[in-house]
């Protein structure tokens, strides 16, 4: 996008089937030639967390560094289990309780064990009670890539949600209307995703949702890169587009950093979109540079300022979608 984002954009593909278009455009994007990686300017990782009322990008850097230090976090790996334990420990510090959602699914490598992580705010929350909305990300890393730690593609969104959860714990009325979900198995086992390979965790979770369904879900994916270019999918529902564009406008953010893709995007929001839920997928343009699914996706490309803008955007969106209850 080269200019301000309009409040009511014209639909890009108003009559085409959703899933067919999504996978077609995903393949077109995957076949593109990535641009040269911008010069990295590694930032220091803080030695400790800050506990003020502000969203701190440095806290996200802290979490991302600890997660990437766990190495491979593909499904069923020791690193994935370490990551689950880390997430549960950090969330519990701020009043969030977690449950694991384990399941088995067929993959190109045979039956595979997966584990999603769910979190709700408060003491002994009832995970069967419907919530208004979901804030989600995937936390697995792609298999078969030498020296891959998935700093942006895997760790960054988890780090951003941990810091968001810390801030939301200071607003219990809103936090109590939300479920955080960390998906396993977003990545395909084959080089490229298709209808049968990828999105394992989000598909299972969406299929398991009780009725009534949540009203909406917001998914974060690759949100901490220096110079990131967030592009929401072309087929984002109008209601969520308006929430997104309002946040950009009121935060004074650049449409270079926060824009709209010309394509559909295959990501963890798709199973929820197919249920009829309003979805918003905040995802970096992975064709911007040659870091994606390589060993160059490491801590050197992440930045505290990038995380901070992600956090402020996420919180602005959540505060629109989770209006505070009336004062008594």
C-alpha positions in Angstrom: 0.0 0.0 0.0 1.4 3.4 -1.0 -1.2 5.6 0.7 -3.6 5.7 3.6 -5.8 2.6 4.0 -9.5 3.4 3.2 -12.2 2.5 5.7 -14.2 0.6 3.1 -12.0 -1.0 0.5 -13.4 -2.6 -2.6 -13.4 -6.4 -2.4 -10.5 -8.0 -4.2 -12.0 -11.3 -5.3 -15.7 -11.0 -4.4 -17.1 -14.1 -6.1 -14.2 -16.7 -6.0 -14.3 -19.7 -3.6 -12.3 -19.0 -0.5 -10.1 -22.0 -0.1 -9.3 -22.5 -3.8 -8.3 -18.9 -4.0 -6.3 -19.0 -0.8 -4.2 -22.0 -1.9 -3.8 -20.7 -5.4 -2.5 -17.3 -4.2 -0.3 -19.0 -1.6 1.4 -20.9 -4.3 1.9 -17.8 -6.4 3.5 -16.0 -3.4 5.7 -19.0 -2.6 7.0 -19.0 -6.2 8.1 -15.4 -6.0 11.7 -14.3 -6.0 12.6 -12.8 -2.6 14.4 -9.5 -2.4 17.8 -9.1 -0.9 17.9 -9.2 2.9 18.3 -5.7 4.4 21.5 -5.3 6.4 21.0 -6.7 9.9 21.5 -4.5 13.0 21.5 -6.9 15.9 20.0 -5.4 19.0 20.9 -6.3 22.6 18.7 -8.7 24.5 17.8 -7.3 28.0 19.0 -9.3 31.0 15.6 -9.0 32.8 12.0 -8.1 32.2 10.4 -4.8 32.9 7.2 -4.8 34.9 5.7 -1.4 34.2 2.2 -0.7 32.7 3.6 -0.1 29.2 4.0 -2.7 26.5 7.8 -3.2 26.2 9.3 -4.5 23.0 12.4 -5.3 25.0 10.4 -7.8 27.0 9.5 -9.5 23.7 13.2 -9.6 22.8 13.8 -11.3 26.1 11.2 -14.0 25.5 12.2 -14.5 21.9 15.8 -15.0 22.8 14.9 -17.6 25.4 12.6 -19.5 23.0 15.1 -19.5 20.2 17.7 -20.8 22.5 15.6 -24.0 22.7 16.5 -24.7 19.1 14.3 -27.0 17.0 10.7 -26.7 18.2 9.0 -28.9 15.6 6.2 -31.1 16.7 7.1 -33.7 19.4 10.6 -32.4 19.7 12.3 -31.8 23.1 12.6 -28.1 22.2 8.8 -27.9 21.7 8.2 -29.4 25.2 10.6 -26.9 26.7 8.8 -24.1 25.0 5.4 -25.2 26.3 6.8 -25.3 29.8 8.3 -21.8 29.4 5.0 -20.3 28.1 3.0 -21.9 30.9 5.5 -20.5 33.5 5.4 -17.0 32.1 1.7 -16.9 31.7 1.1 -18.1 35.3 3.1 -15.2 36.7 0.3 -12.9 35.5 -2.8 -14.9 36.4 -3.3 -17.0 33.3 -4.0 -20.7 33.6 -3.2 -23.1 30.9 -4.3 -26.5 29.6 -2.7 -28.6 26.9 -4.7 -29.9 24.0 -3.0 -33.0 22.7 -4.0 -34.9 19.6 -2.6 -37.1 16.8 -2.9 -36.5 13.1 -1.7 -38.1 9.9 1.2 -36.3 8.2 3.5 -37.1 5.3 5.8 -38.5 8.0 3.2 -40.8 9.5 1.0 -40.3 12.5 2.3 -37.4 14.6 1.6 -36.2 18.1 0.8 -32.5 18.5 0.0 -30.3 21.5 -1.8 -26.9 21.4 -1.7 -24.7 24.5 -4.8 -22.8 25.7 -4.7 -20.1 28.3 -7.5 -18.1 30.1 -7.3 -15.4 32.7 -8.3 -16.0 36.3 -8.3 -18.7 38.9 -9.7 -22.1 37.8 -11.3 -20.8 34.6 -13.9 -23.1 32.9 -12.4 -23.8 29.5 -15.8 -25.1 28.3 -17.4 -21.8 28.8 -17.6 -19.8 25.5 -15.4 -16.7 25.2 -15.9 -13.6 23.0 -12.6 -13.9 21.1 -9.3 -15.6 20.5 -5.8 -14.3 20.3 -3.6 -16.9 18.6 -0.3 -17.8 17.1 1.7 -20.8 16.0 4.8 -21.9 18.0 6.2 -24.8 16.0 9.2 -24.4 13.7 9.7 -25.8 10.2 11.4 -29.1 9.9 14.4 -29.9 7.7 16.1 -26.6 7.7 19.7 -26.6 9.0 20.4 -24.4 12.0 16.9 -23.0 11.9 15.7 -21.4 15.1 12.6 -19.5 13.8 13.1 -16.2 15.6 10.5 -14.4 13.6 8.6 -17.4 12.2 7.7 -19.1 15.4 9.1 -17.2 18.4 8.2 -13.6 17.7 4.4 -14.0 17.9 4.6 -16.1 21.1 6.8 -13.4 22.6 4.4 -10.7 21.6 1.4 -12.6 23.1 3.3 -13.2 26.4 3.8 -9.4 26.7 0.2 -8.7 25.6 -1.0 -11.2 28.3 1.0 -9.3 30.9 -0.6 -6.0 30.0 -4.1 -7.6 29.8 -3.7 -9.0 33.3 -4.1 -5.4 34.5 -7.5 -5.3 32.8 -9.3 -8.4 34.1 -12.7 -7.5 32.7 -11.3 -7.7 29.1 -8.9 -10.5 29.8 -11.7 -12.7 31.1 -13.5 -12.5 27.7 -10.5 -13.9 25.8 -8.7 -17.1 25.2 -5.1 -17.3 24.2 -4.2 -20.2 21.9 -0.7 -21.3 20.9 -1.0 -23.7 17.9 1.3 -26.6 17.1 1.7 -27.9 13.6 1.1 -24.7 11.5 4.1 -25.6 9.3 3.9 -28.3 6.7 6.2 -31.3 6.7 6.6 -31.1 2.9 8.4 -28.1 1.4 5.0 -26.3 0.7 1.7 -26.3 2.4 -1.4 -27.8 0.9 -4.9 -28.8 2.0 -3.7 -31.9 3.8 -0.3 -30.8 5.1 -0.2 -27.8 7.5 -2.4 -26.0 10.0 -2.7 -29.1 12.0 -3.2 -27.4 15.4 -5.6 -24.7 14.2 -7.7 -27.2 12.3 -8.0 -29.5 15.3 -8.8 -26.7 17.7 -11.4 -25.1 15.4 -13.1 -28.5 14.9 -13.2 -29.0 18.7 -14.8 -25.6 19.5 -18.1 -25.8 21.4 -21.1 -23.7 20.4 -21.7 -20.9 20.5 -18.5 -20.0 18.7 -16.3 -17.1 19.6 -17.2 -14.0 17.6 -13.7 -13.5 16.2 -10.1 -14.5 16.3 -6.9 -12.4 15.8 -3.8 -14.4 14.7 -0.2 -13.1 14.9 2.5 -14.6 12.7 6.0 -13.2 12.2 5.6 -9.9 14.0 9.0 -8.9 15.3 11.3 -8.3 12.4 13.1 -5.0 12.0 11.4 -3.2 9.1 8.5 -5.6 9.0 5.7 -5.2 6.5 2.5 -6.6 8.0 0.0 -7.5 5.3 -3.5 -8.7 6.3 -5.1 -11.1 3.8 -7.2 -9.6 0.9 -10.2 -11.5 2.1 -10.3 -10.1 5.6 -13.9 -9.5 6.7 -15.0 -5.9 6.4 -15.7 -5.7 10.1 -12.2 -6.7 11.0 -10.8 -4.5 8.3 -12.5 -1.5 9.9 -11.0 -2.4 13.3 -7.5 -2.7 11.7 -7.7 0.5 9.7 -9.0 2.5 12.8 -6.0 1.2 14.8 -3.6 2.3 12.1 -5.2 5.7 11.9 -5.5 6.4 15.6 -1.9 5.1 16.4 -0.5 7.1 13.5 1.2 4.1 11.9 2.6 4.0 8.4 0.8 2.0 5.7 4.3 0.8 4.6 4.5 -1.2 7.9 0.8 -1.9 8.2 -1.0 -2.7 4.9 -3.1 -5.1 3.0 -2.0 -8.0 0.8 -3.4 -8.3 -2.8 -3.7 -12.0 -2.1 -5.4 -14.5 0.1 -3.0 -16.0 2.7 -3.0 -19.5 4.1 -2.4 -19.3 7.8 -4.0 -20.4 11.1 -7.0 -18.1 10.6 -8.4 -20.1 7.7 -10.1 -22.9 9.8 -11.9 -20.2 11.7 -12.9 -18.2 8.7 -14.4 -21.4 7.3 -16.5 -21.6 10.5 -17.9 -18.2 9.7 -16.0 -16.3 12.3 -14.5 -12.9 11.8 -10.8 -13.3 11.4 -7.8 -10.9 11.3 -4.4 -12.3 10.4 -1.4 -10.0 11.2 1.5 -11.5 9.2 4.8 -10.1 7.9 5.5 -10.1 4.2 7.8 -13.1 4.2 8.9 -12.3 0.6 10.5 -9.1 1.9 14.1 -10.3 2.2 15.6 -13.8 2.0 15.3 -14.7 5.7 12.1 -16.8 5.6 12.6 -20.5 6.3 16.4 -20.1 6.5 19.0 -20.0 9.2 19.0 -16.2 8.7 15.7 -16.1 10.6 17.5 -15.5 13.9 17.6 -13.0 16.7 19.7 -10.6 14.6 16.6 -9.6 12.5 14.3 -8.9 15.4 13.9 -5.4 17.0 12.3 -4.0 20.1 10.6 -1.1 18.3 9.1 -3.5 15.8 7.7 -5.6 18.7 6.4 -2.5 20.4 4.4 -1.4 17.4 3.0 -4.9 17.1 2.0 -4.8 20.8 0.3 -1.4 20.5 -1.5 -2.5 17.4 -2.7 -5.8 19.1 -3.9 -4.0 22.2 -5.7 -1.3 20.2 -7.5 -4.0 18.2 -8.4 -6.0 21.4 -9.7 -3.0 23.1 -12.0 -2.3 20.2 -13.2 -5.9 20.1 -13.5 -6.3 23.9 -15.3 -3.2 25.1 -15.0 -2.6 28.8 -18.1 -3.5 30.8 -20.2 -0.5 32.0 -19.1 1.0 35.3 -21.4 0.5 38.2 
